[in-house]
Amino acid sequence: MSSAPRIPLPTQDIDVVRPPDTVRIVLYNTSHESLYFMTGTIKVEIDDHSVPSLGLNRYVQLFLEPGRHRLHLEHWDLLVFDNEYSINFMGSDVFMEVYCAPTSTRFRRVDSLPPNFTAHYLPAVKNPYQWATDDS
């Protein structure tokens, strides 16, 4: 998954205005901290483009075209558990919990972000410009 081109990141400020003709996608890692404290980082790709990996209690915000997209989630815990989903991003905002399970990496769509979201979850990348230009 690491060799895929990177999706450019917008500001990670959750309150930013959504650009016209896009869907705001917020993915956040809700894996159980005591079970996955060493293996809870989730690698993410959308349509064969890399998104920053989501450590425990980390999130990423994207603005994508509405419609059907391919979501690939992966985590490592003795073995690699990777799962691919076809998902339809419609409306103005899509909020998704991503999490590690014993034999898979899953997601759950939710209606809204949890209360005090930015107090509990941190951006996966502090500097979106660095994400786009970093070759490491």
N, C-alpha and C positions, 0 to 999 in steps of 0.2 A: 504494500500500500504506500510506502514512503516515496516512490518515484513519480507519483502522479503530480500533474501540475496543480498549483495552489489556487484556491478560490480567493480572490481579493477580498479583504475584510473592510467593512465600514467601521466607523467609530463603534465602540462597544458600550456606549451610553444607551441604556435601555429606553430613555425618554426621548431619544432623537426622533425627528419626524421621518416617517417612512416615505421613501421616494415614490412618485406616482408609478403605476403599472407594475408594482412589485408586491411580494408577500414578505412580511417580516417573519423570519424563522429564528426561534431561540431554542437551542438545544442545551440541556444542562444535565450534569451527571449526578444522579441520586443514588448511586450504588451504596450499599450498606457499609459504613466505614469500618466496623469491627470485623466484617468478613472479608473485605477487599482492600484493606489498608495498604497492602504491598502490590496488589495486582489490579486495582480499580481504574487505572487509566484506560480510556476508551479511544481508539483511533476511529476517525470518521472520514468517509468520502461521500460526496454527492456527485452523481453523474461522472464518476472517475476523476474527480478533482478533490484534492486534499483540503480538509478543514482542520484547524488546530485540534490536537488531541485534548480530550477533556479529562483532566485529573478529577479526583473527588471534589465535589462542591465547586466545580468550574463550569462556566457557560461560554457559548459563542453565539453571536448574533449575526445573521446574514440577511441579505435582501435578494430574493430570487424571483425569476419570472414565475407567474402562476402556472400550474399544470402538473403533469406526472413527472416524477424524478426518481432516480435510483439511489437509495440510501444504503451504504455499507457500513456496518459497525463491527468492531473487533476488539477483543481484550485477551490478555494472556493470563493463564492460571494453570500451571503444569502443562497444559496444551493451549493452542490458539483456538479461540472460539470466535468465528466470524460468521456473520449473518448478513444477507442482502434482502432488502425490502423494496417494493415498488410503492411509492406513496404519492398522493395527490395533494399538492400544496395549493389551497384555494382560500379566498377571503383576504383579510388584511393582515392578520396575525396568526401564526401557528406556533404553539408552545409544546415542546416535547421533552419529557424526561427520558434520558437514556441511562441504562443501568446494566450491570453485570448480573448474570444468573449462573447457576452451577454449570450448565452446559451450553450457554448461549449468551449473546449480547442483544438486549432488547430495547424497545422504546415504548412509550405510552404517551399518546396525545392528551393534553389537558386543556381545559377551557381558559385558564388564566395562570399567570405566574403566582407562586405562593406569596403570602404576605411577607414583607421585609426581604424581598428577593435579593437586593443588592447588599444587604447586611450579611446574608448567609452564603451567597455565591459570588465568586470573583471571576473576572474575565480570564479565559484561557490564555489570551495574549494581551499583554499590557499595551503594546505599541503595534497597531495594525500595519503601519508602514513597514516596520521591521519584518513582520511576517511575510510580506510580499517580496522583500528584497534579500532576506537571509538565505544563504545557500547551504547552511548546515543542516 
